[in-house]
Amino acid sequence: MGDRPRELQALVESVQVQEGDPAAVVVLGQGVRLPGLPDGVAAVELPENLGIPGGRNAGVRWLRENGGVDVVVVLDDDGLLPRTDTLRIVREAFVENPRLGVVSFRIVDEEGLSQRRHVPRLGGADPALSGPVTTFLGGAHAIRMDVIDQVGEFPAQFFYAHEETDFAWRALDAGWEIGYRADLVLRHPRTEASRHAVYYRNTGRNRVWLAKRRLPAVLVPIYLATWAAYTVVQRPPLSGLRAWWGGFFEGIRVPCPPRRPIRWQTVWKMTRLGRPPVI
């Protein structure tokens, strides 16, 4: 969004020094003019802010038209790759496992610690442990282009919040695997998700849209009741709780097609992986 020029410069430099063949790098400006970028880095300035999923979709389309890449890596603009072998490990991971569709990086703060919300397992269990998971981190992940071809783009209507979960459930339902790799590290400032003005509203709305789009009918009320209870227990500020409930009822009132629920086989797969799609 044009407000982190120094961080963006550092991130791009950390990508350019990666081992192996150079990556095709594109920076998306969400309704802003981009700063000067190093040679070989493409600048794509969108006329408006399309939100996180819309921006990712635009980046993927650009790569299709100009790069012909097999894997797309998405990184937050205030992140940094502290190691030079990260992209090599990503390439090797996809070559070694043809059914691997998405790889989630480990996000660490300035002290090398991972926040609970940055571990794609229930309870944020052991961020140093790699393994199969049911979702991935939006700020640092890699997706095989074949997966996008098969299951479609990120849901642009979500704008912000839970777009990764919608994509992940579709990928799992199509038979792809999602892996969390603790050795793929993105350093990122320690922040709180609630810093975004639309956090509570979009979280409430998109939870409902996610359930209506992807869950078998019998699981929809269970999922929504679970998350409503969890939100209340977390005791957000009153203004945040009001915004959350406003978004929740907006999600019920406003449709967000298509409705293509995952199979019960996928529900069981997610349950075996430790995260049944009810929380």
C-alpha positions as CSV (number, residue, x, y, z in Angstrom):
1,M,0.0,0.0,0.0
2,G,3.0,2.3,-0.4
3,D,3.6,3.0,3.3
4,R,6.6,0.8,3.9
5,P,9.3,1.7,1.3
6,R,12.3,0.8,3.4
7,E,10.8,-2.6,4.5
8,L,9.8,-3.3,0.9
9,Q,13.3,-2.6,-0.3
10,A,14.9,-4.9,2.3
11,L,12.4,-7.7,1.4
12,V,13.2,-7.4,-2.3
13,E,16.9,-7.5,-1.7
14,S,16.5,-10.6,0.5
15,V,14.6,-12.3,-2.4
16,Q,17.2,-11.3,-5.0
17,V,20.1,-12.9,-3.0
18,Q,18.4,-16.3,-2.9
19,E,20.4,-19.3,-4.1
20,G,19.7,-20.9,-7.4
21,D,17.9,-19.6,-10.5
22,P,16.6,-16.0,-10.0
23,A,12.9,-15.7,-9.2
24,A,10.5,-13.6,-11.2
25,V,9.6,-10.8,-8.7
26,V,6.5,-8.6,-9.0
27,V,5.4,-5.9,-6.5
28,L,1.7,-5.0,-6.4
29,G,0.8,-1.4,-5.6
30,Q,-2.8,-1.4,-4.2
31,G,-4.1,1.9,-5.5
32,V,-0.8,3.8,-4.9
33,R,2.4,4.7,-6.8
34,L,5.2,2.4,-6.0
35,P,8.7,3.6,-5.0
36,G,11.7,2.9,-7.2
37,L,12.5,-0.8,-7.4
38,P,15.7,-2.7,-8.2
39,D,16.4,-3.8,-11.8
40,G,14.6,-6.9,-12.7
41,V,11.7,-6.3,-10.3
42,A,8.3,-5.7,-12.0
43,A,6.1,-3.0,-10.6
44,V,2.3,-3.4,-11.1
45,E,0.2,-0.5,-9.9
46,L,-3.4,-1.4,-9.5
47,P,-5.9,1.6,-9.9
48,E,-7.5,0.8,-6.5
49,N,-7.0,-1.3,-3.4
50,L,-8.5,-4.7,-4.3
51,G,-7.8,-6.1,-0.8
52,I,-5.5,-9.0,0.0
53,P,-7.1,-11.7,-2.1
54,G,-7.8,-9.4,-5.0
55,G,-4.2,-8.3,-5.0
56,R,-2.9,-11.8,-4.9
57,N,-5.1,-12.7,-7.8
58,A,-3.8,-9.8,-9.8
59,G,-0.2,-10.9,-9.1
60,V,-0.9,-14.4,-10.2
61,R,-2.5,-13.2,-13.5
62,W,0.6,-11.0,-14.1
63,L,2.9,-14.0,-13.6
64,R,0.8,-16.1,-16.0
65,E,1.1,-13.5,-18.7
66,N,4.7,-12.7,-18.2
67,G,6.5,-15.4,-16.3
68,G,5.2,-18.9,-16.9
69,V,6.2,-19.9,-13.4
70,D,5.2,-23.2,-11.7
71,V,5.1,-21.9,-8.1
72,V,4.1,-18.5,-6.8
73,V,5.5,-17.3,-3.4
74,V,3.6,-14.6,-1.6
75,L,5.4,-12.5,1.0
76,D,4.2,-9.5,3.2
77,D,5.9,-6.3,2.2
78,D,7.2,-5.8,5.7
79,G,8.7,-9.2,5.9
80,L,12.3,-10.4,5.3
81,L,13.9,-13.7,4.3
82,P,16.8,-14.1,6.8
83,R,18.2,-17.1,5.0
84,T,19.5,-17.4,1.4
85,D,18.4,-21.0,0.8
86,T,14.6,-20.4,1.3
87,L,13.5,-20.5,-2.3
88,R,15.8,-23.4,-3.0
89,I,14.1,-25.4,-0.2
90,V,10.7,-24.4,-1.6
91,R,11.6,-25.7,-5.1
92,E,12.9,-29.0,-3.6
93,A,9.8,-29.4,-1.5
94,F,7.5,-29.3,-4.6
95,V,9.7,-31.5,-6.6
96,E,9.9,-34.2,-3.9
97,N,6.1,-34.4,-3.3
98,P,4.0,-34.1,-6.5
99,R,0.8,-33.9,-4.3
100,L,2.1,-30.9,-2.3
101,G,-0.1,-28.0,-3.2
102,V,0.7,-25.3,-0.7
103,V,3.7,-24.7,1.7
104,S,3.2,-22.4,4.7
105,F,6.3,-20.6,6.0
106,R,7.2,-20.0,9.6
107,I,6.8,-16.4,10.6
108,V,9.0,-15.1,13.4
109,D,9.3,-11.7,15.1
110,E,12.4,-9.7,15.8
111,E,13.3,-12.0,18.6
112,G,12.9,-15.2,16.6
113,L,9.6,-16.1,18.2
114,S,6.3,-17.1,16.5
115,Q,3.0,-15.6,17.6
116,R,0.3,-18.1,18.3
117,R,-1.8,-16.8,15.4
118,H,1.1,-17.5,13.1
119,V,1.1,-21.2,13.7
120,P,-1.5,-23.0,11.5
121,R,-2.5,-25.5,14.1
122,L,-5.0,-25.4,17.0
123,G,-3.5,-23.7,20.0
124,G,-0.4,-22.6,18.1
125,A,1.3,-25.8,19.1
126,D,5.1,-26.0,18.6
127,P,6.0,-23.6,15.8
128,A,9.3,-25.4,15.3
129,L,7.5,-28.6,14.2
130,S,7.0,-29.1,10.5
131,G,4.2,-31.3,9.2
132,P,0.9,-31.4,7.3
133,V,-1.7,-28.8,8.2
134,T,-5.2,-27.7,7.1
135,T,-4.5,-24.1,6.3
136,F,-1.6,-21.7,5.7
137,L,-0.2,-18.3,6.6
138,G,-1.3,-15.5,4.2
139,G,1.9,-13.4,4.8
140,A,4.3,-16.1,3.7
141,H,3.4,-19.1,1.6
142,A,4.0,-20.8,-1.7
143,I,1.4,-22.3,-4.0
144,R,1.8,-24.6,-7.0
145,M,0.2,-23.0,-10.0
146,D,-1.6,-26.2,-10.9
147,V,-3.6,-25.9,-7.6
148,I,-4.8,-22.4,-8.6
149,D,-5.7,-23.8,-12.1
150,Q,-7.8,-26.6,-10.5
151,V,-9.5,-24.9,-7.6
152,G,-9.6,-21.2,-8.7
153,E,-8.4,-17.9,-7.3
154,F,-8.6,-16.4,-3.8
155,P,-12.1,-15.1,-3.0
156,A,-11.8,-11.4,-3.8
157,Q,-15.1,-10.7,-2.1
158,F,-13.5,-11.4,1.3
159,F,-11.1,-8.4,0.8
160,Y,-9.3,-9.3,4.1
161,A,-9.6,-12.2,6.5
162,H,-10.0,-16.0,6.0
163,E,-9.3,-16.0,2.3
164,E,-6.5,-18.5,2.9
165,T,-8.9,-20.9,4.7
166,D,-11.3,-20.8,1.8
167,F,-8.5,-21.6,-0.6
168,A,-7.0,-24.2,1.7
169,W,-10.3,-26.1,2.1
170,R,-10.8,-26.2,-1.7
171,A,-7.2,-27.4,-2.2
172,L,-7.7,-30.2,0.4
173,D,-11.0,-31.2,-1.2
174,A,-9.3,-31.5,-4.5
175,G,-6.7,-34.0,-3.1
176,W,-3.8,-31.6,-2.6
177,E,-1.6,-31.5,0.6
178,I,-0.7,-28.5,2.7
179,G,2.6,-28.5,4.5
180,Y,4.0,-26.3,7.3
181,R,7.8,-25.9,7.1
182,A,9.5,-24.5,10.1
183,D,12.8,-24.2,8.1
184,L,11.2,-21.7,5.7
185,V,11.4,-18.5,7.8
186,L,10.0,-15.0,7.2
187,R,11.0,-12.4,9.7
188,H,8.1,-10.1,10.4
189,P,7.5,-7.4,13.0
190,R,5.4,-8.5,16.0
191,T,1.9,-7.1,15.4
192,E,-1.7,-7.7,16.3
193,A,-4.3,-8.6,13.7
194,S,-6.8,-6.2,15.4
195,R,-4.6,-3.2,14.3
196,H,-6.6,-3.3,11.0
197,A,-9.7,-1.1,11.1
198,V,-11.8,-3.7,9.3
199,Y,-10.5,-6.6,11.4
200,Y,-13.5,-7.3,13.6
201,R,-16.2,-6.7,10.9
202,N,-14.5,-8.7,8.2
203,T,-13.6,-11.5,10.6
204,G,-17.2,-11.9,11.6
205,R,-18.6,-11.6,8.1
206,N,-16.1,-13.8,6.4
207,R,-16.5,-16.6,8.9
208,V,-20.1,-16.8,7.9
209,W,-19.3,-16.6,4.2
210,L,-16.7,-19.3,4.6
211,A,-19.1,-21.6,6.3
212,K,-21.9,-21.0,3.8
213,R,-19.6,-21.5,0.8
214,R,-17.6,-24.5,1.9
215,L,-19.2,-26.6,4.8
216,P,-21.7,-29.4,4.6
217,A,-25.1,-27.9,5.7
218,V,-25.1,-29.7,9.1
219,L,-21.7,-28.3,10.1
220,V,-22.6,-24.6,9.3
221,P,-24.4,-23.8,12.5
222,I,-21.9,-25.8,14.6
223,Y,-19.0,-23.9,13.1
224,L,-20.6,-20.5,13.5
225,A,-21.8,-21.2,17.1
226,T,-18.3,-22.3,18.0
227,W,-16.6,-19.2,16.6
228,A,-19.3,-16.9,18.2
229,A,-18.6,-18.4,21.6
230,Y,-14.8,-18.2,21.1
231,T,-15.0,-14.6,20.1
232,V,-17.1,-13.7,23.2
233,V,-14.7,-15.6,25.5
234,Q,-11.8,-13.6,24.1
235,R,-13.4,-10.5,25.5
236,P,-12.6,-8.0,22.7
237,P,-13.3,-4.3,23.3
238,L,-16.9,-3.4,23.1
239,S,-16.5,-1.5,19.8
240,G,-14.8,-4.6,18.3
241,L,-17.5,-6.9,19.5
242,R,-20.2,-4.7,18.0
243,A,-18.2,-4.6,14.7
244,W,-17.8,-8.4,14.8
245,W,-21.6,-9.0,15.4
246,G,-22.3,-6.5,12.6
247,G,-20.1,-8.4,10.2
248,F,-21.6,-11.7,11.4
249,F,-25.1,-10.7,10.6
250,E,-24.0,-9.1,7.3
251,G,-22.5,-12.5,6.4
252,I,-25.9,-14.1,7.1
253,R,-27.8,-11.5,5.2
254,V,-25.5,-11.0,2.2
255,P,-24.8,-14.0,-0.2
256,C,-21.3,-14.8,-1.2
257,P,-21.5,-17.5,-4.0
258,P,-20.7,-20.0,-5.0
259,R,-21.8,-22.7,-2.5
260,R,-19.6,-25.7,-3.2
261,P,-19.3,-27.6,0.1
262,I,-16.3,-29.9,0.8
263,R,-16.8,-33.6,0.8
264,W,-17.2,-35.6,4.1
265,Q,-14.0,-37.4,3.1
266,T,-12.2,-34.0,3.4
267,V,-13.9,-33.3,6.7
268,W,-12.5,-36.6,8.0
269,K,-9.1,-35.8,6.5
270,M,-9.0,-32.4,8.4
271,T,-10.1,-34.1,11.6
272,R,-7.3,-36.7,11.3
273,L,-4.8,-33.7,10.8
274,G,-6.0,-32.3,14.2
275,R,-8.3,-29.5,13.0
276,P,-11.9,-30.6,12.2
277,P,-13.7,-27.8,10.2
278,V,-15.8,-26.7,13.2
279,I,-13.1,-24.5,14.7
